[in-house]
Amino acid sequence: MSAPGEPTKPGLERISATEAAFRALTAMIRGDEYEIGDRLPSELALAGEFGVSRSVVREALHACATLGLTETRTGSGTFVVRKSPSSQLVFGEFSAQDLIEARQHIEVPTAGYAAERHTPAQLANLRRILAALDTAKDLHAWVALDGELHVAIAEASRNPVFISVVTSTREALDIQSEFLNVTQARQQASNIEHAQIVDAIASGSPTKAREAMAEHVGQVALAVQKVAAASY
């Protein structure tokens, strides 16, 4: 695997520094050097070992915690709590499966209503968020914009129930979004899918909007399943 920032040779997989750090961490945890209950090196030490920034290591550690591999204790450090990932991914208060099921029945019809009911100002706001997503370099900034877009789509539906539900689930979905970008590099694909959703809403076709949102939610579900099935 190429070190973060190094040119990638033809035929080799190109991955981000965060994903490279995540893979290195999971290999470290699954190896023989650390047992359950052992404390991992500090973020600073890991950053030096992997040749990345502390923020990259922090994001990779968050992903490991989501998989149930590690636990960070304030003032004590990060400890190994499992040698293999948990079979059930949980984001905030909800399981990944619960989020996927709910989005299919909430965000898909919401997109359809947004196509029928959006105002010119709401469409302009969706375009603004899309442009910001395309240029976002920082993962946390991108995740925040991702959530902002989905809430804006709900607002364009002009249904207060959909707006409330979509808004209330964003905390968990933001955690999921960050996790999938660390482990599956979903950012570029999501940008394309988001653009397709907004284009469908702009067309005024509720059918196209529902189909575009269903495709996006389906791709997220596939990414979650890929993580769950992976042998880290």
N, C-alpha and C positions, 0 to 999 in steps of 0.2 A: 504494500500500500504506500503510495507517495506521501511524503510529509506534507502537512498543510502549507499551501503556497507554492509548492514545487510544481514545475510543468508536468503534465501527465502524458506518459508515452502512449502512442497509438494502441488502441485495443484494451487499455486499462480503464477501469471505472473511475470517473471523476466525481469526487465527493467533497462536501464542505469541510472546513476545519472543525466545526462543531460535531458533525457526524463522525469524522475521523477520531476525535477525542472520545466520543460516545462508544465507538467500537473498541477503542483501546481500553477504556474503563471496563466494559463488559468482559473483555478477554482477561483483564487483570483479576476481576472478581471471580470469574469461573475457573481461573487457574489454581495452582497449588500454593501460591505464595500467601494467600489470605484465606482465613477460615471465618465461619459465621461468628460474629462478635468482635472481629478485628477492626481496628481503626485504619482507614485509608490515609495516605499522605495528605497534607494540607493542599488547598487550592493552589497556593503559590508553588509548592513543590511539584504538583502535577502539571501545572502550566509550564514550568521549566523542563520537565521530562518530555512533554508532548510537543513543546515548541509553539505553544499557542498562548493567548491571553487568559487571564483569570476569569473573565466574563464567559469565554468559550467553555472553560472547564466547569463553571457554575451551571451553565445551561445543560451540559452533558450529564452532570450530577443530578439535576432535576429530572432528566429523562430516566436515569437509573432508579431514582426514587419512585417514579411513576410505575416502573416495572416491578417494584417491590424488592429490588436488589439491595438498596441502601437506605439508611435513615440518618438524617443530619440532626445532631443534638446541640442546641445552643451552648456555646462555650466549651464544648467537648470535641467536636469534629464530626466526621461522617463515618459511619460504621456499616460493615457488611451484615445484612440481616437474612439474605437468601443467596444461594449459589445459582439459582435458575429463576427466570421470571415468573411472576404470579400468573395464573391462568386467566384472571379477570382484571382487565384494566379499569381503573377508576380515576375519573377526573373531577376534582372537587367533591361534590356530594352524590354524583351520579356515575353509574357504570357506563362504559363505552357503548354497550349494547342498548341500554335505555336511551341514551342520547340519539343513537342512530334511528331507533324506532320512532322516537318523538319527532325528529326532524322531518321524517318522511310524511308525517301527518300534519305538521305545522308549517314548516318553511316552504314545502312544495306548493300547497294551496295559497300561501301568503304571496308567493311570487306571481301566481296567476291573478290575484286581485290587484297586485301592484301594477301589472300590465294594463288592467282596465281603468284604474283609478288615479294613477300618478299625475302629479301636476308638473308643468315645465320646470318649476324651481326644484322639485324633488328629483327629477331626472338629471338636472344639471348638477345637483349634489352627488348623485351616484357616479356621474362621470368624473367629478372632482376627486372622489375617493379612489376610483379606479386608477387615475393618473398618479395619485400619491402612492398607491400600492406598487405600481410599476417601478417607481424610483426609490422605494424604501430599501435602505441597506441594513439597517438595524433590525434584528429579529423581533424585538419587543415592540418596536414602532410598527412593524408590519402586522403583527398579531393584533395590536390595538385597532389598526385600520380595517383589518379583516372583520373584527367585531362591529366596527362602526358601519361597514357596508351592509352587513346582514340586518342590523337594527334599522338602517335607513330604508331597506327594502320593505321591512315590516311597516314602517311609518308610511310608506307609499301605498300600502294596502288600505290604509285609513280604517283599519279595524282595531279598536283599542285592546281587544283580547289578544290578538296575534302580537301586537306591539309589546304587551306586558309579558307574554310567555317568552318571546324571542329575547327580550331584554334580560329577563330573569335567568335564562340559561347561558348567557354569554360568559359568565365567570368560569363555568366548567368548560365551555367550548373554547375559551381562550387558552386554557391549560392544555386541552387536546390539540389545538392548533399549533402551539409552541412545540409540544411533544412530537407531532408528526413532521414538523419542519426539521427538528433535530435528527430524528431517526429515519425519515423517509424523503427528506428534501422536497416537500410538497409545494413550496412557495411558487415556483414558476408555473406548475400545472394549475394551481389554484388561481393564479392571476388570469390565465386563459379561460378557465371555467367561469370566473367572476365576470369577465368581459362578455362571455356568451349569455350569461343571465341578464346583464344590464341591456345588452342589445335586444334580447327577446322582450324585455319589459318595454323598451323604447318602441318596439314594433307594434305594441298594443295588442299582441296576441297572447291571451292567457294560456292557451295550449302550449305555445313555444316557451313561455316563461316557466310553466310547470315542468316541462321536459328538461329545460336547461338546469333548473334547480335540482331536479331528481338526479340528473347526471352528476352534478357536483356532490351531492350528498352520497350518492352511490360510490364515487371515487374515494371519498373520505372513508367510507365503510370498508372498501377494499384495502386501503392503507392500514387501517386499524387491524384488519384480519391478517395482513402480512406481518405486522409487528408481533401479533399474538402467536403466529405460527413459526416465527423465526427462531433459529437456534443460536442465541447470542452466547 
